[in-house]
Amino acid sequence: MTKVTFNAITFEKTLNQYGHEDTLFAYKASVLKTAILHIDNPILHGDVDFNNVFLNKTEKGLQNLDYIYKSELIPQDFIPFLEYFSKLKRFKLNYLLAYSYYFTNPITKYLLTSKLTSLALFDIFRISYFCHINLKK
């Protein structure tokens, strides 16, 4: 990607917290049909987040995603998570998951910050939290 293209795309200024800035940037690049050269240059992270820090970042990222969704900055089919959410919403299952968030959140967060965690539980946490915040104005 050239510097001119990079500067033309810009990062969204309305996203003021952690998460999904790169998603929005990638969408804008795809709209411009920008050729991106991927290089084999792995990044080593010497700093790994604790589970509770990671969960807080996940919540902030989902709040940004909710803003992106409500502002229609990206089509739903660009992000598989939003596609899945839209299917749940079509069948009104988002209400059930949002409601269940109130009851399951303390237990889920406890399990996700313990050694009893799983990716399936993390996925349930993400979608129920997203359904919960999406119902707010």
Disulfide bonds with the S-S distance in Angstrom:
none
